[in-house]
């Protein structure tokens, strides 16, 4: 996947706390640091996010979105 934005940080999904509408996704990045994002539970399923899966945090303004390479 190509993107014009350069503000992406790769990592590995560490933990997902699912809720009925939104889920909390913890992404472990370099140095053992973590980025936590709230995204819809539907997006967690659609992206196939699961602990151990590689993903990236994408920063746009005040939003954090998860992306995966397919």
Secondary structure, 3 states (H helix, E strand, C coil): CCCCCCCEEEEEEEEEECCCCEEEEEEECHHHCEEEEEEEHHHHHHHCCCCCCEEEEEEECCEEEEECCC
